Amino acid sequence: MFKKAISTILAAAMTVSLVACGGASTGETQSGDAGTATESGKEVAADGDYAQITYAFVTFNTVPDDTSDVEEKLNEITREKIGVEVHLMPLSIADYTQQVSLAVQNGEIDIFHTLGDLGNDIASDMCYDITDMMDTDAKETKELFEEEWLKTTMSDGRLYAIPTLKPFALQPMLLYRKDIADELGLDMDSVKSVEDLTDIFAQVKSAHPEMTPLAPVSQGDSGLTRWIKNIDWLGDSFASPTGVLQGDDMTVTSYYDLADFAKYATLMRDWYNSDYIMKDAATTTSAAAELMSSGNYFCYSASYSYPLEDTAASLSAPSGYELGAIALGDAYLDTSSMNAVAQVIASTSENPDAALKFLNLTYTDADVINTMLYGIEGRDYVKNDDGTVSYPEGQDAATVPYTAQLSCGVLGNFFIQWPLEGSGSEESLKWEDEQNHNAPSSPAMGFTFDASGVQTQYTAVSNVIQQYLPGIACGSVDTESALAEFRQALKDAGYDDILAEKQTQLDAWLAAQ
């Protein structure tokens, strides 16, 4: 079913450029039914009494001071189509999880998305059960997904979220400044492993002592947790992993006991001592694009699900320099690949039907999702004749009043998002679809972990991870002593209970297959 949906989108966009942060260039709704206002919507619009919803999402760009103009642009569409008005709540990655949790508790938001924590959000009763609403409020979105893919956001047979529709197979990469690589004659294609970066960093530091070779992706995230191969996070994320599988071994293992974790943590400590990584990487509130745009950093490492060239091209503008990209590993699919970023109706929402109707538009209406990403045409972006988007002359991602362009893989339907100028192709979209279907996958694909029985332990363990992991992953603490202390603190917090519960549920799931 999904291939048929992608073929439909491809056919609609065949004459335009398709890129890493965008599929179709048309502003038309991709589903005819979704673009028609319901009778109830018209009645609400006639009365001028619209359902009010708030959508919280992470932005990797600068958090805008004012979103009212963008909201009004959206509401010009949504009032007529679904009788709804939306308020946007873009949040920085550093604040997102905590602020969303509090906002759900206080009934302040209606829609949010997960960041690798869907199992915990379900167990914490943050997610509205949308199973019985999909056929009436989001039928068009439901038809875009294979049934097996929607199972990744289910618990006990009930649907609690909709995966963001995007290339799912994440590949670890290094994004680097091409001007520095060209100046120094660096052979980036010779880098076949993370360890090979040490010599690259040494050359950069020698030629540019004022520059730090490696910037963190975000606070406490050096990229280390993406470098270990063939990991199934079993419901967690790279930001806060607990029990995992590696490869075909179906034994749930402590992520922090893996030999590769200790190896890369030791390497990161060596880089820290050599001034190869930002000294404040464990505590900074700045994200990679902002750090790169300062001109003080050579590269950063993150995972993306787009071709190398497309990824580099789409990230060059927000980084302020032309970037290159190399692979630091292979793509690997697990359940978290699909449900790590998933759209959720908050359990405390007073308007869940209205929220799901709006969510449906982010998957089916190109104008809605691209307004959320790019803002106001002429002010925040310019639509080019070839269907691509660029920033107004003299402006960039850091200076326009509004952009959430770097959230392109976080919101709605990637395949109807407009591409940035100079990146992507029709072949890229086909490649991404093939990756979704052909990349190596975990033997536990489809298994979802129910954390409700170990919620107390999860809270305690999460606090321990937040305390220790940033410093270890960014090299700012002695690896051997900090890792030993970290492992003991995990045990004291009930880590073994989580491992045991995951193994029990996984064994039961395997027996039922």
Secondary structure as GFF3:
##gff-version 3
##sequence-region A 1 513
A	DSSP	alpha_helix	2	12	.	.	.	ID=ss1
A	DSSP	three_ten_helix	33	35	.	.	.	ID=ss2
A	DSSP	alpha_helix	39	47	.	.	.	ID=ss3
A	DSSP	beta_strand	51	59	.	.	.	ID=ss4
A	DSSP	alpha_helix	68	82	.	.	.	ID=ss5
A	DSSP	beta_strand	84	92	.	.	.	ID=ss6
A	DSSP	alpha_helix	96	105	.	.	.	ID=ss7
A	DSSP	beta_strand	111	113	.	.	.	ID=ss8
A	DSSP	alpha_helix	118	123	.	.	.	ID=ss9
A	DSSP	three_ten_helix	131	133	.	.	.	ID=ss10
A	DSSP	alpha_helix	134	137	.	.	.	ID=ss11
A	DSSP	alpha_helix	139	142	.	.	.	ID=ss12
A	DSSP	alpha_helix	147	150	.	.	.	ID=ss13
A	DSSP	three_ten_helix	151	153	.	.	.	ID=ss14
A	DSSP	beta_strand	154	155	.	.	.	ID=ss15
A	DSSP	beta_strand	158	159	.	.	.	ID=ss16
A	DSSP	beta_strand	162	163	.	.	.	ID=ss17
A	DSSP	beta_strand	171	177	.	.	.	ID=ss18
A	DSSP	alpha_helix	178	184	.	.	.	ID=ss19
A	DSSP	three_ten_helix	188	190	.	.	.	ID=ss20
A	DSSP	three_ten_helix	194	196	.	.	.	ID=ss21
A	DSSP	alpha_helix	197	207	.	.	.	ID=ss22
A	DSSP	beta_strand	212	214	.	.	.	ID=ss23
A	DSSP	three_ten_helix	224	226	.	.	.	ID=ss24
A	DSSP	beta_strand	231	232	.	.	.	ID=ss25
A	DSSP	beta_strand	243	246	.	.	.	ID=ss26
A	DSSP	beta_strand	249	254	.	.	.	ID=ss27
A	DSSP	three_ten_helix	255	257	.	.	.	ID=ss28
A	DSSP	alpha_helix	259	273	.	.	.	ID=ss29
A	DSSP	alpha_helix	288	293	.	.	.	ID=ss30
A	DSSP	beta_strand	297	304	.	.	.	ID=ss31
A	DSSP	alpha_helix	308	319	.	.	.	ID=ss32
A	DSSP	beta_strand	323	327	.	.	.	ID=ss33
A	DSSP	alpha_helix	335	339	.	.	.	ID=ss34
A	DSSP	beta_strand	342	345	.	.	.	ID=ss35
A	DSSP	alpha_helix	352	364	.	.	.	ID=ss36
A	DSSP	alpha_helix	366	374	.	.	.	ID=ss37
A	DSSP	beta_strand	382	383	.	.	.	ID=ss38
A	DSSP	beta_strand	389	390	.	.	.	ID=ss39
A	DSSP	three_ten_helix	405	407	.	.	.	ID=ss40
A	DSSP	three_ten_helix	414	416	.	.	.	ID=ss41
A	DSSP	alpha_helix	426	438	.	.	.	ID=ss42
A	DSSP	three_ten_helix	451	454	.	.	.	ID=ss43
A	DSSP	alpha_helix	455	473	.	.	.	ID=ss44
A	DSSP	alpha_helix	479	492	.	.	.	ID=ss45
A	DSSP	alpha_helix	495	512	.	.	.	ID=ss46
###
